[in-house]
Each structure stands twice: as structure tokens, then as C-alpha cells.
Amino acid sequence: MTTTHDDAANDCLRNGPKPMVLDAEAMGRFRAPSASVATFLDANPLESMTTIERIIDEDQLGIEKIMLTRPHFGYKLRCHSQKMYAKLHHVIISTDHVNHIVANFLDDARVQRRLINEPRRTTRAMLAAVSIDYGLPIISGSGFFVRLDEVIRIQAGVYDPGKGEWIVAPLIKN
């Protein structure tokens, strides 16, 4: 018996132009872009990018921690982040389908072996699951994706805007 999952909230990711999926680390780079990130953003505006809800939630938690010790900077960071979130193409909603693919991915023994050494990378593993299912490239400079790709292929690739290169070469046309 097959189960169908209602994923209407994320239909735009399957139909039409494919956005790129932002990792939290990449979001931080976009707040104060270096020359290479600014060049990347000129070619790929934020309006062509997306991310998952959990990454925005974690980003907000990080900003809240900063506000405890550096309130003025934290407030500016929060305002800038909210403007950035408003420009995102789409925030990937946690539908039954998304929850199903993420749960299956996190249950995979190969993924679990990677997470044993890097338990704080669960969000990045979730992002990889979504990337693989929707065929979306990931924007990140994290070496976690390179190590994960050694055991589970991230076919759409991983692009590091800081280096200006694909750290995981795409196998499918983006």
C-alpha cells in the first residue's frame, strides 16, 4: 500500500524554475557579503532562493542569543534577516511529504554514521534530504555536505558562494 503525501504548499518547487536552497551558514554570509558572495548574489538574487523552516528558526535562535550580549548588533541583525527572509522565493513548508522524506533520510544508516561524528548537523542533513527529493542545489560552504555526498549523492550539487565554486559538482542540470 502506497501513501500519498499532500505537498501542495511546496508545488512551486517542482514546477517552474528551480530555486537554490540556502543553508544557515550561507544566510550568514549573505548578511555581510564578501566580494565573491556579492558577485554570486548579482547572478542569483535572493528571490531565486529558498530554505526550510527549521533553518530560519535556528537562525532566529542564534540572533536571540546575540541580542543577550550585544543588543544593538542583534537588533540590526534581526531586521536585516527579516528583510532577507521576505525576499526568499519560498520557504519549504513541513508538509507530510517533507516530514516523510526527512524521517526516511535521517533513518538511513549511512546518514546516521555521519551524524554520530557531527550531531549538530541534523539540520544540514534535513536540507540534503529536501535537496535530493526536489532536485534543488544547496548553497553552503559547509564541508558536511562534501562528506555526506561521499555516501549519499547530492545530485543537484552544493555551491559555495564564498569560494565561487561547486564543492559538490552537480550531476543534474540546475
C-alpha positions as CSV (number, residue, x, y, z in Angstrom):
1,M,0.0,0.0,0.0
2,T,1.4,3.4,-1.0
3,T,0.8,6.5,0.9
4,T,0.3,9.8,-0.9
5,H,1.5,12.9,0.8
6,D,-0.1,16.3,0.4
7,D,2.7,18.6,-0.7
8,A,0.6,21.4,-2.4
9,A,2.3,24.0,-0.2
10,N,5.6,23.2,-2.0
11,D,4.3,22.6,-5.5
12,C,6.3,25.7,-6.8
13,L,9.5,23.7,-6.1
14,R,8.6,21.0,-8.6
15,N,7.0,23.3,-11.3
16,G,8.8,26.1,-12.9
17,P,12.4,27.4,-12.3
18,K,14.3,25.6,-9.6
19,P,15.5,27.8,-6.8
20,M,18.7,27.2,-4.8
21,V,18.4,26.0,-1.1
22,L,20.2,28.2,1.4
23,D,22.0,26.7,4.4
24,A,22.1,28.7,7.6
25,E,25.8,29.3,7.2
26,A,25.2,30.7,3.7
27,M,22.5,33.0,5.1
28,G,25.1,34.5,7.5
29,R,27.4,35.1,4.6
30,F,24.7,37.0,2.7
31,R,24.2,39.4,5.6
32,A,27.6,40.9,5.1
33,P,28.7,39.7,1.7
34,S,32.3,39.4,0.6
35,A,33.2,40.4,-2.9
36,S,32.6,36.8,-4.1
37,V,29.3,36.5,-2.3
38,A,28.2,39.9,-3.7
39,T,29.1,38.6,-7.2
40,F,27.1,35.4,-6.6
41,L,24.1,37.5,-5.4
42,D,24.2,39.6,-8.5
43,A,23.9,36.5,-10.7
44,N,21.5,34.7,-8.3
45,P,19.2,37.1,-6.4
46,L,17.7,36.0,-3.1
47,E,14.3,35.9,-4.9
48,S,15.5,32.8,-6.7
49,M,16.4,31.0,-3.4
50,T,14.6,29.1,-0.7
51,T,15.3,27.3,2.6
52,I,13.5,25.1,5.1
53,E,11.5,26.5,8.0
54,R,13.9,24.9,10.6
55,I,16.9,26.8,9.2
56,I,15.1,30.1,9.7
57,D,14.1,29.0,13.2
58,E,17.7,28.2,14.1
59,D,18.9,31.4,12.6
60,Q,16.4,33.3,14.7
61,L,17.6,31.4,17.9
62,G,21.2,32.4,17.1
63,I,20.2,36.0,16.7
64,E,18.3,35.9,20.1
65,K,21.5,34.7,21.8
66,I,23.5,37.5,20.2
67,M,20.9,40.0,21.5
68,L,21.6,38.9,25.1
69,T,25.2,40.1,24.9
70,R,25.1,42.6,22.0
71,P,21.6,44.0,21.8
72,H,22.2,46.8,19.3
73,F,24.0,44.4,16.9
74,G,21.4,41.7,17.5
75,Y,18.6,44.1,16.6
76,K,20.3,45.2,13.4
77,L,20.9,41.5,12.5
78,R,17.3,40.6,13.2
79,C,16.0,43.5,11.0
80,H,18.4,42.5,8.2
81,S,17.4,38.9,8.5
82,Q,13.7,39.6,8.3
83,K,14.3,41.6,5.1
84,M,16.3,38.7,3.7
85,Y,13.6,36.2,4.6
86,A,11.0,38.3,2.9
87,K,12.9,38.1,-0.4
88,L,13.2,34.3,-0.4
89,H,11.5,32.6,-3.3
90,H,9.6,30.2,-1.0
91,V,10.1,28.8,2.5
92,I,9.8,25.0,2.3
93,I,6.9,24.0,4.5
94,S,6.9,21.0,6.7
95,T,4.2,19.0,4.9
96,D,3.5,15.3,5.4
97,H,5.7,14.7,2.3
98,V,8.6,16.7,3.6
99,N,8.4,15.2,7.1
100,H,8.3,11.7,5.4
101,I,11.4,12.2,3.2
102,V,13.3,13.8,6.1
103,A,12.4,11.0,8.5
104,N,13.5,8.3,6.0
105,F,16.7,10.2,5.2
106,L,17.6,10.5,8.9
107,D,16.8,6.8,9.5
108,D,19.3,5.8,6.8
109,A,22.3,4.1,8.4
110,R,24.8,6.0,6.2
111,V,23.4,9.3,7.3
112,Q,23.3,8.2,11.0
113,R,27.0,7.3,10.7
114,R,27.8,10.8,9.5
115,L,25.7,12.4,12.3
116,I,27.5,10.4,15.0
117,N,30.6,12.4,14.4
118,E,28.7,15.7,13.7
119,P,25.4,15.6,15.7
120,R,24.8,19.3,15.3
121,R,24.5,18.8,11.6
122,T,20.9,17.4,11.7
123,T,19.5,20.5,10.1
124,R,22.0,20.2,7.2
125,A,21.0,16.5,6.8
126,M,17.4,17.6,6.6
127,L,18.4,20.2,4.0
128,A,20.2,17.5,2.0
129,A,17.0,15.3,2.1
130,V,14.9,18.1,0.7
131,S,17.6,18.9,-1.9
132,I,17.7,15.3,-3.1
133,D,13.9,14.9,-3.3
134,Y,13.2,18.2,-5.1
135,G,16.4,18.3,-7.2
136,L,17.5,21.6,-5.7
137,P,21.1,22.7,-5.4
138,I,22.4,23.7,-2.0
139,I,24.2,27.0,-1.2
140,S,26.7,26.4,1.5
141,G,30.4,26.3,2.3
142,S,29.9,23.5,4.8
143,G,32.2,20.5,4.4
144,F,29.5,18.4,5.9
145,F,27.8,18.2,2.5
146,V,31.0,17.1,0.9
147,R,31.4,14.3,3.4
148,L,27.7,13.3,3.2
149,D,28.0,13.3,-0.6
150,E,30.6,10.5,-0.3
151,V,27.9,8.1,0.9
152,I,24.6,9.6,-0.5
153,R,24.9,11.5,-3.7
154,I,23.6,15.1,-3.7
155,Q,22.8,15.1,-7.4
156,A,21.9,18.8,-7.7
157,G,25.3,19.7,-6.1
158,V,26.5,22.1,-3.4
159,Y,27.7,25.6,-4.4
160,D,30.0,27.6,-2.1
161,P,29.4,31.3,-2.8
162,G,32.4,32.3,-0.7
163,K,34.8,30.3,-2.9
164,G,32.8,30.9,-6.0
165,E,32.8,27.1,-6.9
166,W,30.9,23.9,-6.7
167,I,32.2,22.0,-3.7
168,V,29.9,19.1,-4.8
169,A,29.6,19.0,-8.6
170,P,26.0,18.7,-9.8
171,L,25.1,15.6,-11.8
172,I,21.7,17.0,-12.9
173,K,21.1,20.2,-14.8
174,N,20.0,23.1,-12.5
